[in-house]
Amino acid sequence: MDTSRQSTRSTIKEITLGSEELDRKAYDILSKKLHPQAESLVRTLVDDFATTLVYQAKLLAFRRKDEVVLSNHILDSVDIVRRERQRGWTREIIIFVGSALFGAFIPGILTEFGRGPEANFL
């Protein structure tokens, strides 16, 4: 029994030390300074996101004929903005793949039309 208590205590001690080490690392990470240009960029991006979010929330409130913008409008707006971002990536990938396939198709079709009517199709 003494050995199980000792192993339990050592495990608890390791967890505590691990937690303190994580706290120290988190502090080290959060204490990093931002370059002025990076700080300016962060502010711009946050402002743009906030503007988009508030506009979307107001649009939802308007469409639902609500008198004021509620917290559920904000939460729904976050989902809408995320979906739009995801949809944008999907749309870009589809356009890229479609363009590549179309680009590969054009030379082949021009070659086939260039052969004339007596071309062998076998």
C-alpha beads as a LAMMPS data file, in Angstrom:
LAMMPS data file: protein, C-alpha beads

122 atoms
121 bonds

1 atom types
1 bond types

-500.0 500.0 xlo xhi
-500.0 500.0 ylo yhi
-500.0 500.0 zlo zhi

Masses

1 110.0

Atoms # bond

1 1 1 0.000 0.000 0.000
2 1 1 2.826 2.372 0.734
3 1 1 4.190 1.958 -2.774
4 1 1 0.817 2.720 -4.354
5 1 1 0.480 5.851 -2.222
6 1 1 3.984 6.924 -3.176
7 1 1 3.313 6.359 -6.879
8 1 1 0.033 8.279 -6.596
9 1 1 1.815 11.141 -4.854
10 1 1 4.593 11.191 -7.443
11 1 1 2.003 11.181 -10.243
12 1 1 0.147 14.073 -8.617
13 1 1 3.460 15.896 -8.161
14 1 1 4.317 15.352 -11.860
15 1 1 0.911 16.663 -12.918
16 1 1 1.357 19.721 -10.706
17 1 1 4.849 20.344 -12.054
18 1 1 3.563 19.851 -15.595
19 1 1 0.814 22.372 -14.938
20 1 1 3.290 24.919 -13.576
21 1 1 5.523 24.365 -16.582
22 1 1 2.574 24.912 -18.924
23 1 1 1.657 28.092 -17.062
24 1 1 5.242 29.305 -17.433
25 1 1 5.260 28.500 -21.153
26 1 1 1.902 30.205 -21.631
27 1 1 3.250 33.285 -19.858
28 1 1 6.364 33.236 -22.055
29 1 1 4.215 32.983 -25.161
30 1 1 1.826 35.744 -24.118
31 1 1 4.631 38.073 -23.044
32 1 1 6.092 38.173 -26.580
33 1 1 6.051 41.681 -28.002
34 1 1 4.376 42.446 -31.310
35 1 1 6.194 44.434 -33.955
36 1 1 4.362 47.743 -34.585
37 1 1 3.436 46.687 -38.132
38 1 1 2.130 43.329 -36.857
39 1 1 0.121 45.113 -34.171
40 1 1 -1.343 47.473 -36.764
41 1 1 -2.248 44.545 -39.020
42 1 1 -3.935 42.720 -36.130
43 1 1 -5.992 45.809 -35.313
44 1 1 -7.030 46.195 -38.954
45 1 1 -8.036 42.545 -39.286
46 1 1 -9.964 42.578 -36.006
47 1 1 -11.741 45.792 -37.007
48 1 1 -12.661 44.311 -40.401
49 1 1 -13.977 41.135 -38.788
50 1 1 -15.949 43.104 -36.201
51 1 1 -17.462 45.318 -38.896
52 1 1 -18.470 42.292 -40.964
53 1 1 -19.902 40.562 -37.907
54 1 1 -21.954 43.552 -36.761
55 1 1 -23.234 44.219 -40.286
56 1 1 -24.299 40.583 -40.671
57 1 1 -26.024 40.661 -37.253
58 1 1 -27.914 43.835 -38.196
59 1 1 -28.901 42.273 -41.509
60 1 1 -30.259 39.213 -39.687
61 1 1 -32.213 41.400 -37.268
62 1 1 -33.642 43.364 -40.196
63 1 1 -34.655 40.214 -42.092
64 1 1 -36.285 38.773 -38.969
65 1 1 -38.054 42.093 -38.368
66 1 1 -36.548 42.411 -34.889
67 1 1 -36.356 45.841 -33.274
68 1 1 -32.838 45.405 -31.868
69 1 1 -29.808 43.252 -32.564
70 1 1 -29.751 40.425 -30.040
71 1 1 -26.949 38.152 -28.910
72 1 1 -28.407 35.287 -30.949
73 1 1 -28.048 37.494 -34.053
74 1 1 -24.346 37.888 -33.232
75 1 1 -23.884 34.135 -32.694
76 1 1 -25.721 33.335 -35.922
77 1 1 -23.563 35.910 -37.698
78 1 1 -20.384 34.188 -36.530
79 1 1 -21.641 30.964 -38.118
80 1 1 -22.561 32.764 -41.335
81 1 1 -19.163 34.471 -41.603
82 1 1 -17.383 31.150 -41.001
83 1 1 -19.515 29.380 -43.613
84 1 1 -18.848 32.136 -46.143
85 1 1 -15.120 31.819 -45.554
86 1 1 -15.319 28.029 -46.001
87 1 1 -17.509 28.409 -49.069
88 1 1 -14.995 30.866 -50.518
89 1 1 -12.179 28.323 -50.234
90 1 1 -14.330 25.595 -51.763
91 1 1 -15.348 27.874 -54.606
92 1 1 -11.720 28.792 -55.314
93 1 1 -10.670 25.140 -55.413
94 1 1 -13.523 24.271 -57.779
95 1 1 -12.616 27.171 -60.073
96 1 1 -8.946 26.128 -60.079
97 1 1 -9.710 22.479 -60.880
98 1 1 -12.258 23.460 -63.519
99 1 1 -9.781 25.822 -65.155
100 1 1 -7.105 23.132 -65.210
101 1 1 -9.481 20.616 -66.799
102 1 1 -10.689 23.179 -69.327
103 1 1 -7.091 24.103 -70.135
104 1 1 -6.249 20.456 -70.745
105 1 1 -9.383 19.973 -72.877
106 1 1 -8.830 22.853 -75.331
107 1 1 -5.569 21.625 -76.960
108 1 1 -7.040 18.135 -77.424
109 1 1 -10.249 19.355 -79.037
110 1 1 -8.339 21.724 -81.335
111 1 1 -6.093 18.855 -82.422
112 1 1 -9.109 16.666 -83.199
113 1 1 -10.850 19.418 -85.172
114 1 1 -7.603 20.096 -87.040
115 1 1 -7.494 16.535 -88.379
116 1 1 -10.528 17.096 -90.563
117 1 1 -13.507 14.893 -91.442
118 1 1 -11.453 11.923 -92.682
119 1 1 -9.909 11.324 -89.242
120 1 1 -9.926 7.789 -87.909
121 1 1 -12.056 7.475 -84.787
122 1 1 -10.992 3.873 -84.026

Bonds

1 1 1 2
2 1 2 3
3 1 3 4
4 1 4 5
5 1 5 6
6 1 6 7
7 1 7 8
8 1 8 9
9 1 9 10
10 1 10 11
11 1 11 12
12 1 12 13
13 1 13 14
14 1 14 15
15 1 15 16
16 1 16 17
17 1 17 18
18 1 18 19
19 1 19 20
20 1 20 21
21 1 21 22
22 1 22 23
23 1 23 24
24 1 24 25
25 1 25 26
26 1 26 27
27 1 27 28
28 1 28 29
29 1 29 30
30 1 30 31
31 1 31 32
32 1 32 33
33 1 33 34
34 1 34 35
35 1 35 36
36 1 36 37
37 1 37 38
38 1 38 39
39 1 39 40
40 1 40 41
41 1 41 42
42 1 42 43
43 1 43 44
44 1 44 45
45 1 45 46
46 1 46 47
47 1 47 48
48 1 48 49
49 1 49 50
50 1 50 51
51 1 51 52
52 1 52 53
53 1 53 54
54 1 54 55
55 1 55 56
56 1 56 57
57 1 57 58
58 1 58 59
59 1 59 60
60 1 60 61
61 1 61 62
62 1 62 63
63 1 63 64
64 1 64 65
65 1 65 66
66 1 66 67
67 1 67 68
68 1 68 69
69 1 69 70
70 1 70 71
71 1 71 72
72 1 72 73
73 1 73 74
74 1 74 75
75 1 75 76
76 1 76 77
77 1 77 78
78 1 78 79
79 1 79 80
80 1 80 81
81 1 81 82
82 1 82 83
83 1 83 84
84 1 84 85
85 1 85 86
86 1 86 87
87 1 87 88
88 1 88 89
89 1 89 90
90 1 90 91
91 1 91 92
92 1 92 93
93 1 93 94
94 1 94 95
95 1 95 96
96 1 96 97
97 1 97 98
98 1 98 99
99 1 99 100
100 1 100 101
101 1 101 102
102 1 102 103
103 1 103 104
104 1 104 105
105 1 105 106
106 1 106 107
107 1 107 108
108 1 108 109
109 1 109 110
110 1 110 111
111 1 111 112
112 1 112 113
113 1 113 114
114 1 114 115
115 1 115 116
116 1 116 117
117 1 117 118
118 1 118 119
119 1 119 120
120 1 120 121
121 1 121 122
